[in-house]
């Protein structure tokens, strides 16, 4: 990891220029703060462009873009789960752009672009699974959860944490995954039964894995790439992915329709798809799989070849009406139940 960070810093220093009057760019960044900050610093230093960046979760970012649609103040939206990016495309908030880098990307990233009529593109992917605290499981004599079915076990009552799908892309990915895996009726029946074992539905998708790390809950339903950084801090965290199959997020990037700095937005978009720029995730301890096939893959990135992934229909489950319907049904049929 240290070598990766040194390599990134060396590249940035080598590319550094004293560009005059290179303009500016306004970015909403929906990845973790350290990653956003590195992008802002390195891009400004290497291009001379002034980078105005605001950090917002993907749901909050989409709400801002809708509110600003008559007078957009954002040029680029970088990162966050792909569903809200697909909704932005569907609602005419983002601009069609085909980067010359598209052929260099994994098929799932190119598919994300094609499904949105090239109004968004995949920049990383990460699988959904379970985080668990090894010390807490041992202390409470609880088994390691290895399947969706395992979470129904009454021994996990009050021991499982997941986010709320109304505010979290992680949790909505779980709902959409279960619906595709089991069929809608069985999936909601499953979630009603798992509800009895849930201790809290958090606002943020990363909160449950942090709670696992700190021993506040035994098990979380999380994107498993959020676990290595907790482990690096010395917390007893491990992960598994469900044996029946699981879904994955496709973090995305979009140029905003009506962008005031369109030329700079396109340049940034192209740059963000390069292997050099895509190393900044791992350099800041974020371990999603980068979309450019030539990007070096950090050992902490989950091995997709060892994970049973469903054929997730991103176009269908990223559509505004379907997302609203499923979240509404979850609120009514699951979240309203007593525990």
Buried (B, 14 or more C-beta within 10 A) or exposed (E): BEEBBEBBEEBBEEEEEEEEEBBEBBBBBBBBEBBBBBBBBBBBBBBBBBBBBBBBBBBBBBEBBEEBBEEBBBBBBBBBBBBBBBBBBBBEBBBEBEBEBBEBBBEBBBBBBEBBEBBBBBBBBBBBBBBBBBEBBEEEEBEEBBBBEBBBEEEBEEBBBBBBBBBBBBBBBBBBBBBBBBEEEEBBBBBEBBBBBBBBBBEBBBBBBBBBBEEBBBBBBBBBBBBBBBBEEEBBBBBBBBEBBBBBBBBBBBBBBBBBBBEBBBBBBBBBBBBBBBBBBBBBBBBBBBBBEEBEBBEBBBEBEEBEBBEBBBBBBBBBEBBEEBBEBBEEBBBEEEE
